[in-house]
């Protein structure tokens, strides 16, 4: 009897996940935001005006099955301190709001890099400023952060939103003192600071790592100062982020973590983002490499050169 109940529960859970994804895809086809060309960059004057006068509209998904909505609401309420807030569903985002220069928007966007010459689309979290522009895809961008491949299950990244929103809050303040950050779309400034990981506890999810570096001993062979814990328990990492555990770092990977990225036995070529950050929203490392489409999982996650680079950071 127990085995029957367990099997039934597993089947129900699988069906629910399938229905949820289908619903999100259907709703996304209606109201998706796409950016297939480089978005214009906001000016320092626009950023200053936003900080002094704007309301930040946090754009939520229309789907009642979305786990993104409650997570982004909590993350923004706890991590954003720069402007007044309003929460709005995507279907309520009309041209009147978009054309108001005293409105800013924190929203997911779907992005494709034409220079990559592949079919891969990514979901980014973007901070945009309103104004007299044709569409939301024309709004100037303050900053944007990769969340996942657009076909991935959003549950794989929503628990990281508190740290990501905290980063946005810090980054915008940093822009005021260093306007060149507006053009630093790869956040190289933060990586070049070379923050040391010597006294930090680094938490990794096993499925996000290449098989060559999914054990602490393998990482220590190229980076002896890294104090790494590797887990398969996503909920444990979520608690560490939510509780802002002291000295905790985690790795955010945008890569092949979903079977939908396989076509004809090969992985779809795309970018693998690897971002090391702390629970307070400070970036320690931001980089990506291109994946060549082979089914080898060795291109997933942090590579030897990444761990070696971190070993040399001393600040």
C-alpha positions in Angstrom: 0.0 0.0 0.0 2.8 2.4 0.9 4.6 1.7 -2.4 1.3 2.4 -4.3 0.8 5.7 -2.4 4.4 6.7 -3.1 4.2 5.8 -6.8 0.9 7.7 -7.1 2.4 10.8 -5.4 5.4 10.7 -7.7 3.1 10.5 -10.8 0.9 13.4 -9.5 4.0 15.5 -8.9 5.3 14.8 -12.4 2.0 15.7 -13.9 1.8 18.9 -11.9 5.3 20.0 -13.0 4.4 19.3 -16.7 1.1 21.2 -16.4 2.9 24.1 -14.7 5.5 24.3 -17.4 2.9 24.1 -20.2 0.9 26.9 -18.5 3.9 29.1 -18.2 4.9 28.5 -21.8 1.4 29.3 -23.1 1.2 32.5 -21.0 4.8 33.4 -22.1 3.8 33.2 -25.7 1.2 35.8 -25.1 3.1 38.3 -23.0 6.8 37.5 -23.2 9.3 40.3 -23.3 12.1 39.6 -25.9 15.3 41.4 -26.6 17.1 40.2 -29.7 19.4 43.2 -30.1 21.4 45.1 -27.6 19.3 47.2 -25.4 20.2 50.9 -25.0 22.1 51.8 -21.9 20.8 54.3 -19.4 22.7 57.5 -18.8 23.9 58.7 -15.4 21.4 61.5 -15.5 18.6 58.9 -16.0 19.9 56.8 -13.1 20.1 59.9 -10.8 16.6 61.0 -11.8 15.3 57.4 -11.1 16.8 57.5 -7.6 15.3 60.9 -6.9 11.9 60.6 -8.5 11.0 57.2 -9.8 8.7 54.4 -8.5 10.1 50.9 -9.2 7.4 48.7 -10.7 8.3 45.0 -10.0 6.8 43.1 -12.9 5.4 39.7 -11.9 4.2 36.8 -14.0 0.5 36.4 -14.8 0.5 32.6 -14.1 -1.2 31.6 -10.8 1.3 28.7 -10.7 4.3 30.9 -10.7 6.8 30.5 -7.9 8.7 33.5 -9.2 6.0 36.0 -7.9 6.2 35.3 -4.1 10.0 35.0 -4.3 10.6 38.3 -6.2 8.2 40.1 -3.9 10.0 39.0 -0.8 13.4 39.6 -2.3 12.5 43.2 -3.3 10.7 44.1 -0.1 13.8 43.0 1.9 16.6 43.9 -0.5 15.6 47.1 -2.4 15.9 50.4 -0.5 16.4 53.0 -3.3 12.9 54.0 -4.5 9.3 53.4 -3.6 7.8 50.1 -4.9 4.8 48.9 -6.7 4.0 45.4 -7.8 2.3 44.8 -11.1 1.5 41.8 -13.3 2.9 41.7 -16.8 -0.5 41.9 -18.4 -1.1 45.2 -16.6 2.0 46.8 -17.9 0.5 49.3 -20.4 2.1 52.0 -22.5 1.1 54.8 -20.1 3.3 53.3 -17.4 6.1 52.4 -19.8 6.2 55.9 -21.3 6.5 57.6 -17.9 10.1 58.6 -17.3 9.4 58.6 -13.6 8.8 54.9 -13.7 11.4 52.2 -13.5 10.8 48.4 -14.0 12.4 45.3 -12.5 11.3 42.6 -14.9 12.3 39.3 -16.5 13.3 39.6 -20.2 14.0 36.9 -22.7 17.3 37.6 -24.5 19.1 36.0 -27.5 22.6 37.0 -28.5 22.7 37.3 -32.3 26.5 37.3 -32.3 26.4 33.7 -30.9 24.7 32.4 -34.0 22.7 29.8 -32.1 19.1 29.4 -31.1 19.5 29.7 -27.3 17.4 32.1 -25.4 18.0 33.2 -21.8 16.0 34.7 -19.1 17.6 37.8 -17.5 16.4 40.0 -14.6 16.6 43.6 -15.9 16.3 47.0 -14.4 14.9 49.4 -17.0 13.8 53.1 -17.0 10.6 54.3 -18.6 10.3 57.0 -21.2 9.0 57.9 -24.7 10.1 54.7 -26.4 8.2 52.4 -28.8 8.2 49.2 -26.7 9.6 47.8 -23.4 12.4 46.4 -25.5 13.6 49.9 -26.2 13.7 51.1 -22.6 17.2 52.0 -21.4 18.8 49.4 -19.2 20.6 50.1 -15.9 21.7 46.5 -15.4 20.8 43.0 -16.2 21.6 39.6 -14.6 21.3 36.1 -16.1 18.8 33.9 -14.4 18.5 30.7 -16.5 17.9 29.3 -19.9 14.4 30.3 -20.9 13.3 26.6 -21.0 14.6 25.9 -17.5 12.4 25.3 -14.5 12.2 28.6 -12.6 12.4 26.7 -9.3 16.1 26.2 -10.0 16.8 29.9 -9.5 14.0 31.7 -7.7 15.5 31.0 -4.2 18.6 33.0 -5.3 16.6 36.1 -5.9 17.3 37.7 -2.4 21.0 37.9 -3.2 20.5 38.9 -6.8 18.1 41.8 -5.8 20.6 42.8 -3.1 23.3 43.0 -5.8 21.1 45.3 -7.9 20.6 47.6 -4.9 24.4 47.8 -4.4 25.2 48.1 -8.0 22.9 51.0 -8.7 24.5 52.9 -5.8 27.9 52.1 -7.1 27.0 53.5 -10.5 26.4 56.9 -9.0 30.1 57.0 -7.9 31.4 55.2 -11.0 29.3 55.8 -14.1 31.5 53.5 -16.2 29.7 50.6 -14.5 26.7 51.4 -16.8 28.7 49.9 -19.7 30.1 47.0 -17.7 27.6 44.5 -18.8 29.8 41.6 -17.8 30.5 43.0 -14.3 34.2 42.7 -14.9 34.8 45.5 -12.4 33.7 43.2 -9.5 35.8 40.3 -10.7 38.9 42.5 -11.1 38.5 43.5 -7.5 39.8 40.0 -6.8 38.1 39.5 -3.5 39.7 36.7 -1.5 37.7 33.5 -0.8 40.2 32.4 1.9 37.9 32.8 4.9 34.6 32.0 3.1 32.4 28.9 3.0 31.5 28.1 -0.6 28.3 26.1 -1.2 27.8 24.4 -4.5 25.0 22.3 -6.0 26.5 19.1 -7.4 24.4 19.0 -10.5 25.7 22.5 -11.5 29.3 21.3 -11.5 31.4 19.6 -14.1 32.2 16.0 -13.1 35.9 17.0 -12.9 35.1 19.4 -10.1 32.0 18.1 -8.3 34.0 16.9 -5.2 35.8 19.1 -2.7 39.0 17.1 -3.2 39.0 17.8 -6.9 38.6 21.5 -6.3 41.3 21.6 -3.6 43.8 20.1 -6.1 43.7 23.3 -8.1 42.6 25.7 -5.3 43.9 24.8 -1.9 42.2 27.8 -0.1 38.7 27.0 -1.2 36.5 25.7 1.6 33.8 24.0 -0.4 30.7 22.1 0.6 28.9 20.3 -2.3 25.3 19.3 -1.8 22.5 17.9 -3.9 20.0 19.5 -1.5 18.7 22.7 -3.2 16.6 23.5 -0.1 19.7 23.6 2.1 21.3 26.2 -0.1 18.0 28.2 -0.2 18.1 28.3 3.6 21.7 29.5 3.7 20.8 32.4 1.3 17.5 33.2 3.1 19.2 33.3 6.5 22.2 35.2 5.2 24.7 32.8 6.7 27.9 34.6 7.7 30.8 34.2 5.3 28.7 32.1 2.9 29.3 32.2 -0.9 27.3 30.3 -3.5 27.7 29.6 -7.1 25.0 30.6 -9.6 25.3 28.6 -12.8 23.3 29.2 -16.0 23.9 26.1 -18.0 22.8 22.6 -19.0 20.6 21.6 -16.1 17.5 20.6 -18.0 16.9 17.7 -20.4 15.0 20.1 -22.7 18.4 21.4 -23.7 19.1 18.1 -25.5 18.2 17.8 -29.2 19.1 14.7 -31.3 21.4 13.5 -28.5 23.4 16.6 -28.3 23.2 19.6 -26.0 22.2 22.9 -27.6 25.2 25.1 -27.8 25.0 28.2 -25.6 26.6 30.1 -22.8 27.5 28.8 -19.4 27.5 31.6 -16.9 29.3 31.0 -13.6 28.8 33.6 -10.9 30.2 33.4 -7.4 28.5 35.8 -4.9 27.8 36.1 -1.3 24.4 36.1 0.4 24.6 39.9 0.8 24.7 40.4 -3.0 28.5 41.0 -3.4 30.0 39.6 -6.6 33.3 37.7 -6.3 33.5 36.2 -9.8 31.4 36.7 -13.0 32.3 34.9 -16.3 30.9 32.7 -19.0 32.2 30.3 -21.6 30.6 29.0 -24.8 29.6 25.4 -25.0 30.2 23.6 -28.3 27.1 21.4 -28.4 28.7 18.1 -27.5 26.9 16.0 -24.9 30.0 16.1 -22.7 29.1 17.4 -19.2 32.7 18.6 -18.8 31.7 22.0 -20.1 29.1 22.5 -17.4 29.9 24.9 -14.5 33.2 26.0 -13.1 36.3 25.0 -15.0 39.9 24.6 -13.8 40.9 28.0 -14.9 38.1 29.5 -12.9 39.2 27.8 -9.7 42.8 28.7 -10.4 41.9 32.4 -10.8 40.0 32.4 -7.5 43.1 30.9 -5.8 45.1 34.0 -6.8 42.6 36.6 -5.4 43.9 38.2 -2.3 41.9 41.4 -1.6 
